[in-house]
Amino acid sequence: MLLFIVTCVSWFGVGLFAQQNETTSCVPTPCVSLSSCSLVNGLATCSSCPSGYFGDGRIDGTGCKDINECDLSANGVIVPPVCDSATSCTNTVGSFVCGDCPPEYHGTGSTGCVRVPSIDVNDDNVIINVDKLRDVKIASGSNAFSLRQAIIKIKNTEEVVSFERELLQETSNFAESTHSNLMSHIVAADADLSSNIVSISSSFELVYSTVELSTESLAKETSVELSRSHSTLSSGIGQLETEFGNLEDDFSLFSSEASSSQSSLLSFIVDQSKVNVMLVQSISMLSASLSSFTSCSSQGMLFNGEDCVKSCVAIGDCDTECKTSAAGTLRFRDESLEYCDGSAYVSPSASTFGLLPFDPAMSCAQLQDVDFGTGKYYIGEIGTAALHYCDMTTTPATDYGGDGTTIGHPSTSCTILNNQFSFVSTQKYYFKIGNVVSLAFCDATTKMVVPNGEYKEFAALSCKQIDARYPISGQQEKWIKGNSVAAFKVTCEGANTVMTVKASDFSPTGYIVSQATNNNWYKCRCANALSRLSVRTSTWYIGVVPAAYATSSCNDFHEIEYTSASFVLSLEQVKYLSTIADNKNFNVISTSCDDDNVAYPGGHWLGFELTLNSNNYVAIDCTSADGGGAQTDPTSATANNVGCCDVLIGNQFDTYPFPTKVCASLNTGGGISLTFSTSTLKFSEA
């Protein structure tokens, strides 16, 4: 980073070039608050400024000034910029703050804004906006399909992957459930079969037991009874044999059916296993197709099952309401192509030039050349074009810009923004002034851009005006301008402008003229003035010595310079700042020592240049009553070589309260000084 500071010092009669003081003590410290003092080789040395600041750290030097990372990034000094180009950059004391990413992006201004993926239709093609750098175009061949179908097919690769995972999980769950159910059926059938076999065996045992009991009973009967019942018993045995044969047949049949059921169950399990294998194969094929589809999509093509092929999108019917936010939406209805113009669906004219986002014009003048009238048209490149308001009544046509919501299509007029686009008075919009684009508010009453002071094209009248709409935290450099003064940079601290008095050879806060080196201003020991000269050089007490005195005229004079935002202010800039210095944190005082001839024109006095470069001065003098010298009479001189008097400088010259050229007149010994109550001046308008 290179910083060029050019300081021009004019001096008439005596040189006043500032020089760094070599002091041997850190009390009082020669360093600003952001730097610390230490003795190095016997000399008071200031430490380096902290990160985010630059300078030598000395009160009588460049001090510690804030580094504006935002300006340095905008001017190409810091590469890459500290904030993403899609966001704003706000300088803070010792640092910076990046704005939020636009609505269509995610991320942060400091880490980078990444475009949120979306789907658009441009030039009859579906465009997947992947990020800032990659736009994937989806075309087609013979397999034409509607825009809605295209969006459904390519909406999100993650949804397809999620579907694949869910399908695999469901298939696995189904296979596990089926296997569990089959095993339950087999166990139940086997239990039933075992139960039936036990039941049949019990029946057989019962029959044999019955036969046994019957035989024993018959043996005990008398032979007569046995003979008589023989035929009956034979008949019963025959019937039992028949029943036993039937039971054997039933058991054989049941065994056959049980065997058949087991075979069927085993067959079902085998068939289900085959189904599972087919499902796995189908999922594998689906994964392969998905991979092919993804590969084709990245080339802007579709997968037809074998190869990547080009595709054309067929525009279908839709019921989207036509309003400002839907402007440019296409639909095909009643054998006719229609587009939303922001309020209603209309059929495009023979030429869609400038009327549709996929057929934009490059400029308003280009549309004027083909006889388009005043109105809103799509201006820019295909894919990034946006509606601009074109005034065709001027030659060439005037482009008032877009709706101001994106940096690529800023507005140039609050009035046009309010009348032609959706406008919210509490929202910042991108405005272009000259070749500079910046975020700013519109004044709801005047319909004018409220300047933010970030660039000279957006210069405000004062720090207070900037702080009212764009609160300033800490000290920041801003651009301001007056009615007759071009834009210039100053340091702002809230509503206050901050500037520094350029140090004289004697002190950062004072300018001294003495009658002689051995009869100088210091002999009076003027306590109030000395308190304002807390920092001074080793020969401060002499000041300058005029070649002549007791002439009642200006013998020598000082030119006083001021700096702000690290630059020396011009006389015209100082004069403008004097018009907005109603509230201030400082005073300017004239102090006389040994004023033998009382008051002007006979005594010591200072003369302040009335108007810039006029060489015409107004004298400001004091007596003992103004500051309390050795005399008590207000009209008496501060005599006896010890008297001091002070006078507060009032609004008697053109650049008040900032004297720019001061002369001095002495009558006898001693001298006169001009002191500031502080070297850092802060002020604002009422």
C-alpha positions in Angstrom: 0.0 0.0 0.0 1.4 3.4 -1.0 0.2 6.6 0.7 1.2 9.9 -0.8 0.7 13.0 1.4 1.8 16.3 -0.1 2.1 19.2 2.3 2.6 22.7 1.0 3.7 25.3 3.6 3.8 29.0 2.6 5.9 31.4 4.7 6.5 35.1 4.3 9.6 36.2 6.1 10.5 33.3 8.3 10.5 29.5 7.6 7.9 27.4 9.4 8.5 23.9 8.1 7.5 21.3 10.7 10.2 19.0 12.0 10.1 15.9 14.3 11.3 16.8 17.8 13.9 14.6 19.4 13.0 14.5 23.1 14.7 12.6 25.9 11.7 12.0 28.1 8.3 10.2 27.8 6.8 12.8 30.2 4.9 14.4 28.7 4.5 11.7 26.0 5.2 12.7 22.4 3.0 9.9 21.2 -0.7 9.7 20.3 -3.0 7.5 22.4 -2.7 4.5 20.0 1.1 4.5 20.4 3.2 4.0 23.4 6.4 5.8 24.4 9.7 4.2 25.3 13.3 5.4 25.5 15.6 4.0 22.8 19.3 5.1 22.9 18.2 8.0 25.2 15.5 9.3 22.8 11.7 9.1 23.3 10.5 6.7 20.6 6.9 6.0 19.7 5.8 2.4 19.0 4.2 1.3 15.7 0.5 2.0 15.1 -1.8 -1.0 15.7 -3.3 -3.1 12.9 -5.7 -1.1 10.8 -3.8 2.2 11.2 -0.8 3.9 9.6 1.5 6.7 10.6 4.6 7.3 12.8 2.6 7.4 16.1 3.8 10.9 17.0 1.7 13.9 18.1 3.9 16.2 16.1 4.1 13.8 13.2 1.5 11.9 11.2 0.0 10.2 14.3 -2.0 7.0 13.8 -4.6 7.3 11.0 -7.3 4.7 10.2 -6.7 2.7 7.0 -9.8 2.7 4.8 -9.7 -0.9 3.5 -12.9 -0.3 1.5 -11.5 2.6 -0.5 -8.2 0.7 -1.1 -10.2 -2.3 -2.3 -12.4 -0.1 -4.6 -9.3 1.5 -6.1 -7.5 -1.8 -6.7 -4.8 -1.4 -4.0 -6.0 -4.3 -2.0 -6.4 -7.4 -4.2 -8.6 -9.3 -3.8 -11.0 -6.8 -2.2 -11.8 -7.3 1.5 -15.5 -7.7 0.7 -17.3 -9.7 -2.0 -18.2 -7.5 -5.0 -21.9 -8.3 -4.6 -21.9 -6.6 -1.1 -21.2 -3.2 0.4 -18.0 -2.4 2.3 -18.2 0.0 5.3 -15.0 1.2 6.9 -14.7 1.3 10.7 -12.0 2.5 13.0 -9.2 0.0 12.6 -11.2 -2.4 10.6 -14.2 -2.7 8.2 -17.6 -4.4 7.9 -19.0 -6.2 4.8 -22.7 -6.0 3.9 -25.1 -8.9 3.5 -25.1 -11.0 0.3 -28.0 -10.2 -2.1 -31.2 -12.3 -1.7 -30.3 -14.6 -4.5 -26.9 -15.5 -2.9 -25.8 -17.2 0.3 -22.7 -16.8 2.3 -21.2 -13.6 3.8 -19.6 -10.5 2.3 -16.2 -11.4 3.9 -16.1 -15.1 3.0 -17.8 -14.7 -0.4 -21.3 -14.7 -1.8 -22.4 -17.9 -3.7 -25.4 -17.8 -5.9 -28.4 -19.9 -4.8 -29.1 -22.5 -7.5 -32.3 -21.7 -9.5 -34.0 -22.5 -12.8 -34.8 -19.9 -15.5 -35.9 -20.0 -19.1 -33.8 -18.1 -21.6 -34.0 -18.4 -25.4 -36.3 -21.4 -25.2 -33.8 -23.3 -23.0 -34.0 -24.2 -19.3 -31.0 -22.7 -17.5 -30.0 -24.1 -14.2 -28.1 -21.3 -12.3 -25.6 -23.4 -10.4 -23.5 -20.5 -9.0 -21.8 -17.3 -10.2 -19.7 -19.0 -12.8 -21.6 -22.0 -14.0 -25.0 -22.0 -15.8 -26.1 -25.4 -17.1 -28.3 -25.3 -20.2 -30.8 -28.2 -20.7 -31.7 -28.7 -24.4 -33.6 -31.7 -26.0 -33.9 -33.6 -29.3 -37.0 -35.5 -30.3 -38.1 -36.1 -26.7 -39.6 -32.6 -26.2 -41.4 -32.0 -23.0 -43.1 -29.2 -21.2 -41.3 -26.7 -19.0 -43.1 -28.0 -15.9 -41.9 -31.5 -16.8 -38.4 -30.3 -17.4 -38.3 -28.6 -14.0 -39.7 -31.7 -12.4 -37.0 -33.9 -14.1 -34.1 -31.6 -13.2 -35.3 -29.9 -10.1 -32.7 -31.2 -7.7 -30.2 -34.1 -8.1 -30.3 -34.5 -4.3 -34.0 -35.4 -4.5 -33.2 -38.2 -6.9 -30.4 -39.4 -4.7 -32.8 -39.2 -1.7 -35.4 -41.2 -3.6 -32.8 -43.9 -4.4 -31.8 -44.2 -0.8 -35.4 -44.4 0.4 -36.2 -47.1 -2.3 -33.2 -49.2 -1.2 -34.3 -48.9 2.4 -37.9 -49.8 1.7 -36.8 -52.8 -0.4 -34.5 -54.0 2.3 -37.3 -53.6 4.9 -39.8 -55.4 2.6 -37.4 -58.4 2.1 -36.7 -58.7 5.9 -40.5 -58.5 6.6 -41.3 -61.1 3.9 -38.6 -63.5 5.1 -39.9 -63.1 8.7 -43.5 -63.7 7.7 -42.6 -66.8 5.6 -40.6 -68.3 8.5 -43.6 -67.7 10.8 -46.0 -69.5 8.3 -43.6 -72.5 8.1 -43.3 -72.8 11.8 -47.1 -72.6 12.3 -47.7 -75.1 9.5 -45.2 -77.5 11.0 -46.8 -77.2 14.4 -50.3 -77.9 12.9 -48.9 -80.9 11.0 -47.3 -82.4 14.1 -50.5 -81.9 16.1 -52.5 -83.7 13.5 -50.1 -86.6 13.4 -50.3 -87.0 17.2 -54.1 -86.9 17.0 -54.2 -89.7 14.4 -51.8 -91.8 16.4 -54.1 -91.4 19.4 -57.1 -92.6 17.3 -55.2 -95.7 16.2 -54.3 -96.5 19.9 -57.9 -96.0 20.9 -59.2 -98.5 18.2 -56.6 -101.2 19.2 -57.5 -100.7 22.8 -61.2 -101.1 22.1 -60.6 -104.3 20.1 -58.6 -105.7 22.9 -61.2 -105.0 25.5 -64.0 -106.5 23.4 -62.0 -109.7 22.9 -61.4 -110.2 26.6 -65.1 -109.6 27.4 -66.2 -112.2 24.8 -63.8 -114.8 26.2 -65.5 -114.6 29.6 -69.0 -115.3 28.2 -70.3 -118.7 28.1 -69.6 -120.8 25.1 -73.3 -120.5 24.4 -73.2 -116.8 24.3 -70.0 -116.9 22.3 -71.5 -119.1 19.7 -74.6 -117.0 19.5 -72.7 -113.8 19.2 -70.0 -115.1 16.8 -71.6 -113.8 13.7 -72.3 -110.4 15.4 -68.7 -110.1 16.5 -67.3 -111.0 13.1 -69.5 -108.4 11.6 -68.2 -105.7 14.1 -64.6 -106.7 13.4 -65.2 -106.2 9.7 -66.6 -102.7 10.3 -63.6 -101.8 12.6 -61.2 -103.0 10.0 -63.0 -100.9 7.4 -62.8 -97.8 9.7 -59.2 -98.5 10.4 -58.5 -98.6 6.7 -60.3 -95.3 6.2 -58.2 -93.7 9.0 -55.0 -95.0 7.2 -56.2 -93.4 4.0 -57.0 -90.1 5.8 -53.5 -90.1 7.4 -51.9 -90.8 4.0 -53.9 -88.0 2.4 -53.1 -85.5 5.2 -49.4 -86.4 5.0 -49.5 -85.8 1.3 -51.2 -82.4 1.8 -48.7 -81.4 4.5 -45.8 -82.3 2.2 -47.5 -80.3 -0.6 -47.8 -77.2 1.7 -44.2 -77.4 2.7 -43.2 -77.6 -1.0 -45.4 -74.5 -1.8 -43.9 -72.5 1.0 -40.4 -73.3 -0.1 -41.4 -72.4 -3.7 -42.8 -69.0 -2.4 -39.5 -68.3 -0.6 -37.5 -69.1 -3.7 -39.8 -66.9 -5.8 -39.5 -64.0 -3.3 -35.7 -64.3 -3.4 -35.8 -64.0 -7.1 -38.0 -60.9 -6.8 -35.5 -59.4 -4.3 -32.7 -60.1 -6.8 -34.7 -58.3 -9.5 -35.3 -55.3 -7.2 -31.6 -55.0 -6.5 -30.8 -55.3 -10.2 -33.5 -52.6 -10.9 -32.0 -50.3 -8.3 -28.5 -50.8 -9.8 -29.9 -49.9 -13.2 -31.6 -46.9 -11.8 -28.3 -45.7 -10.2 -26.6 -46.2 -13.5 -29.3 -44.2 -15.3 -29.1 -41.5 -12.7 -25.3 -41.2 -13.1 -25.8 -41.0 -16.9 -28.5 -38.4 -16.5 -26.3 -36.3 -14.2 -23.4 -36.5 -16.7 -25.6 -35.5 -19.6 -27.1 -32.6 -17.6 -23.7 -31.2 -16.9 -23.2 -31.0 -20.7 -26.6 -29.2 -21.2 -28.1 -32.4 -22.6 -30.6 -35.2 -21.7 -30.1 -39.0 -21.4 -32.4 -41.0 -23.7 -31.4 -44.4 -22.2 -28.3 -44.8 -24.3 -26.7 -41.5 -25.2 -26.7 -37.8 -24.3 -28.9 -36.0 -26.7 -29.8 -32.3 -27.2 -33.3 -31.3 -26.1 -35.6 -28.4 -26.8 -38.1 -27.3 -24.2 -41.7 -27.1 -25.1 -43.5 -24.2 -23.3 -46.7 -25.4 -21.7 -49.8 -23.8 -20.2 -49.6 -22.4 -16.6 -51.8 -20.6 -14.2 -49.2 -18.3 -12.7 -50.8 -14.9 -11.9 -49.3 -12.1 -14.0 -47.9 -9.3 -11.7 -44.7 -7.3 -11.4 -42.8 -10.1 -9.8 -43.8 -12.6 -12.6 -42.9 -10.2 -15.5 -41.3 -12.2 -18.3 -43.2 -15.5 -17.5 -44.1 -17.5 -20.7 -47.1 -19.8 -21.3 -48.6 -21.5 -24.4 -52.4 -21.3 -24.4 -55.1 -21.6 -27.1 -52.4 -22.3 -29.7 -50.7 -19.0 -28.9 -47.5 -18.0 -27.1 -48.1 -15.4 -24.4 -45.8 -13.6 -21.9 -46.5 -11.6 -18.7 -45.7 -7.9 -19.1 -46.0 -7.3 -15.4 -49.8 -6.8 -15.3 -51.4 -9.2 -17.9 -50.5 -12.0 -20.4 -50.2 -10.6 -23.9 -49.1 -12.1 -27.2 -45.6 -11.0 -28.3 -45.3 -8.7 -31.3 -43.6 -9.8 -34.4 -40.4 -8.8 -32.7 -39.6 -9.6 -29.0 -36.5 -7.4 -29.1 -36.2 -5.8 -25.7 -39.6 -7.1 -24.6 -38.5 -10.5 -23.2 -35.5 -11.4 -21.0 -34.1 -13.8 -23.6 -34.2 -11.2 -26.3 -32.7 -8.0 -24.6 -31.3 -4.9 -26.2 -27.9 -3.7 -25.4 -29.0 -0.1 -24.8 -31.9 2.3 -24.9 -30.3 4.0 -27.9 -30.4 0.7 -29.8 -34.2 0.5 -29.2 -34.6 4.1 -30.2 -32.9 3.4 -33.5 -35.8 1.0 -34.4 -38.5 3.5 -33.3 -39.4 2.2 -29.8 -41.2 4.6 -27.6 -40.5 5.6 -24.0 -41.0 2.7 -21.5 -39.5 -0.2 -19.7 -37.3 -2.7 -21.7 -34.9 -5.5 -21.0 -31.4 -4.2 -21.3 -28.2 -6.2 -21.0 -26.8 -9.6 -21.8 -28.9 -12.8 -22.2 -29.2 -14.4 -18.8 -28.5 -11.2 -16.8 -30.7 -8.6 -18.5 -33.3 -6.6 -16.5 -36.0 -4.0 -17.1 -34.7 -0.5 -17.5 -36.7 2.7 -18.0 -35.8 4.3 -21.3 -36.7 7.9 -22.2 -36.9 8.1 -26.0 -37.7 11.8 -26.0 -34.0 12.7 -25.8 -31.3 12.2 -28.4 -29.6 9.9 -27.7 -32.2 8.0 -25.5 -31.7 8.4 -21.8 -31.3 5.1 -19.8 -32.6 5.8 -16.2 -31.4 2.3 -15.1 -33.2 -0.6 -13.5 -35.0 -1.1 -10.2 -31.8 -0.6 -8.2 -32.0 -3.9 -6.3 -28.8 -5.3 -7.9 -25.5 -3.7 -8.5 -25.6 -4.7 -12.2 -28.8 -2.7 -12.8 -28.6 0.4 -10.7 -31.1 3.3 -10.9 -30.1 6.9 -11.7 -33.2 8.7 -10.4 -35.3 8.4 -7.3 -38.2 9.9 -9.2 -38.1 7.2 -11.9 -37.5 4.5 -9.2 -40.6 5.8 -7.4 -42.8 6.1 -10.5 -41.8 3.1 -12.6 -40.7 0.4 -10.1 -41.6 -1.0 -6.7 -40.2 1.5 -4.3 -39.8 1.4 -0.5 -38.6 4.7 1.2 -36.8 2.8 4.0 -34.8 0.6 1.7 -31.4 1.3 0.2 -31.0 1.0 -3.6 -28.0 0.9 -5.9 -27.6 4.3 -7.7 -25.2 5.2 -10.4 -23.8 8.8 -10.5 -21.2 9.3 -13.2 -19.3 6.0 -13.4 -19.7 5.1 -9.7 -22.4 2.8 -8.2 -23.2 2.9 -4.5 -26.0 1.9 -2.1 -28.1 4.9 -0.9 -31.5 6.0 0.3 -34.0 8.2 -1.5 -35.4 11.2 0.3 -39.2 10.5 0.6 -40.0 14.2 0.3 -37.6 15.6 -2.3 -37.2 12.3 -4.2 -33.5 12.9 -4.4 -30.6 10.5 -3.6 -29.4 11.0 0.0 -25.6 11.2 -0.3 -23.6 8.7 1.8 -20.2 10.4 1.4 -18.6 7.1 0.2 -17.4 8.6 -3.1 -16.9 12.1 -4.4 -19.9 11.6 -6.7 -21.9 10.9 -3.5 -20.5 13.8 -1.5 -22.7 15.3 1.2 -22.8 18.9 2.7 -21.3 17.8 6.0 -20.5 14.9 8.3 -23.7 15.7 10.2 -25.8 15.2 7.0 -24.2 11.9 6.4 -24.5 10.7 10.0 -28.3 11.5 10.0 -29.0 8.7 7.5 -25.9 6.6 7.6 -24.7 6.5 11.3 -20.9 6.9 11.5 -19.1 4.7 14.0 -15.7 5.9 15.2 -13.7 8.0 12.8 -14.2 7.5 9.1 -13.1 9.4 6.0 -16.0 10.8 4.0 -16.5 13.1 1.0 -18.2 16.5 1.4 -18.7 19.5 -0.8 -20.0 23.1 -0.7 -21.9 25.2 -3.2 -18.7 26.7 -4.6 -16.2 24.0 -3.4 -15.6 20.8 -5.2 -15.9 17.5 -3.3 -13.0 16.8 -0.8 -12.3 14.3 1.9 -12.5 14.9 5.6 -12.5 12.8 8.8 -15.9 12.3 10.3 -16.6 11.3 13.9 -20.4 10.9 14.2 -21.8 14.3 13.2 -18.5 16.1 13.8 -15.9 17.0 11.3 -12.4 16.4 12.7 -9.2 18.3 11.6 -5.8 19.0 13.0 -3.9 22.3 13.3 -0.6 22.0 11.5 2.2 22.4 14.1 4.4 25.5 14.1 8.1 25.4 14.8 7.4 26.1 18.4 4.4 23.9 19.3 1.5 21.9 17.8 -0.9 24.4 19.4 0.8 27.8 19.3 2.5 30.5 17.2 4.8 33.0 19.0 6.4 36.4 18.1 9.0 37.9 20.5 10.6 41.3 20.6 14.1 39.8 21.0 15.8 36.5 21.9 16.8 38.0 25.3 13.6 39.9 25.8 11.1 37.3 24.7 7.4 36.3 25.4 8.3 33.7 28.0 9.6 36.1 30.5 6.0 36.9 31.7 5.3 33.2 32.5 1.7 33.5 31.3 0.3 30.5 33.0 -3.0 30.1 31.0 -1.1 30.3 27.7 1.6 27.9 28.9 -1.1 25.3 29.8 -2.2 25.4 26.1 1.4 25.0 25.0 1.9 21.7 26.9 3.9 20.3 23.9 6.7 22.5 22.6 10.3 22.5 21.2 13.5 23.3 23.1 13.6 26.9 21.7 9.8 27.5 21.8 10.0 30.5 24.1 11.7 32.7 21.4 9.2 32.2 18.6 10.1 34.5 15.7 11.8 37.9 16.1 10.7 40.7 13.8 13.3 42.9 12.1 11.6 46.0 13.4 9.1 46.8 16.2 7.2 49.8 17.7 5.9 50.5 14.1 2.2 49.9 14.8 2.1 47.7 11.7 2.3 44.0 10.9 6.0 43.1 11.1 5.8 39.4 10.7 3.1 36.9 10.1 2.3 33.2 10.3 0.3 31.1 7.8 -1.7 28.5 9.6 -2.6 25.2 7.9 -5.1 22.5 8.7 -5.3 18.8 7.8 -8.2 16.3 7.7 -8.3 12.7 6.3 -4.5 12.9 6.0 -4.6 15.8 3.5 -3.7 19.5 3.9 -6.9 21.5 3.3 -6.9 24.4 0.8 -7.9 27.9 1.8 -11.2 27.5 0.0 -11.9 24.2 1.8 -11.1 25.8 5.2 -13.4 28.7 4.4 -16.3 26.3 3.6 -15.7 24.4 6.8 -15.9 27.7 8.8 -19.5 28.0 7.6 -20.5 24.7 9.3 -18.5 25.2 12.5 -21.3 26.4 14.8 -20.6 23.8 17.5 -16.9 23.3 18.4 -14.6 21.8 21.0 -11.9 24.5 20.9 -11.0 28.2 21.4 -8.4 30.4 19.8 -6.7 32.9 22.2 -4.3 35.8 21.9 -1.9 36.3 24.8 0.3 39.5 25.3 3.3 39.8 27.6 4.7 43.2 28.8 2.2 45.3 26.7 3.5 48.7 27.8 1.3 50.8 25.6 -2.1 49.3 26.7 -4.3 48.8 23.7 -4.3 48.9 19.9 -2.7 50.6 18.1 0.0 51.4 20.6 0.5 48.0 22.3 1.1 44.5 21.2 -1.6 43.1 18.9 -2.5 40.4 16.4 -3.9 41.1 13.0 -6.2 38.5 11.3 -6.6 38.5 7.5 -10.2 39.7 6.9 -10.8 37.8 3.6 -8.7 35.2 1.8 -5.6 36.6 0.1 -6.8 40.2 0.7 -3.7 41.3 2.8 -6.2 43.3 4.8 -6.1 42.7 8.5 -8.3 43.3 11.5 -6.4 43.9 14.8 -7.4 42.0 18.0 -5.8 43.3 21.2 -6.1 42.8 24.9 -5.6 44.8 28.2 -4.9 43.6 31.7 -8.6 43.2 32.4 -8.9 40.5 29.6 -6.5 38.1 31.3 -5.3 39.5 34.6 -1.8 40.8 34.4 0.0 42.8 37.0 -2.3 45.7 36.6 -5.9 45.9 37.9 -7.0 48.9 35.8 -8.8 47.6 32.6 -7.2 50.3 30.6 -3.7 49.9 32.1 -0.8 48.3 30.3 0.6 44.9 31.4 3.8 46.7 32.4 6.7 46.0 34.8 7.9 43.2 32.6 5.5 40.6 34.1 2.0 41.4 33.0 -0.1 39.0 30.9 -3.5 39.3 29.2 -5.7 37.0 27.1 -8.3 37.8 24.6 -10.7 35.2 23.1 -10.7 35.5 19.3 -14.2 36.2 18.1 -16.1 36.2 14.7 -14.2 39.2 13.2 -12.7 37.6 10.0 -13.9 35.6 7.0 -12.7 32.1 8.1 -13.6 32.3 11.8 -13.0 30.2 13.9 -10.1 29.1 11.7 -7.4 31.8 11.3 -5.4 31.2 8.2 -3.0 34.2 8.1 -2.0 36.2 11.3 0.4 39.1 11.6 1.9 40.5 14.8 2.9 44.0 16.0 5.1 44.7 19.0 5.8 48.0 20.9 8.5 47.1 23.4 9.9 43.9 25.1 8.1 40.6 25.6 5.8 39.5 22.8 2.5 38.0 21.8 1.2 34.5 21.1 -1.7 32.8 19.3 -2.7 29.5 21.0 -5.4 26.8 20.3 -7.0 25.1 23.3 -6.3 21.7 21.5 -4.6 20.7 18.3 -7.5 18.3 17.3 -10.5 20.4 16.3 -14.0 18.9 16.2 -17.0 20.8 15.0 -20.5 20.6 13.4 -23.2 22.9 12.1 -26.0 23.9 14.4 
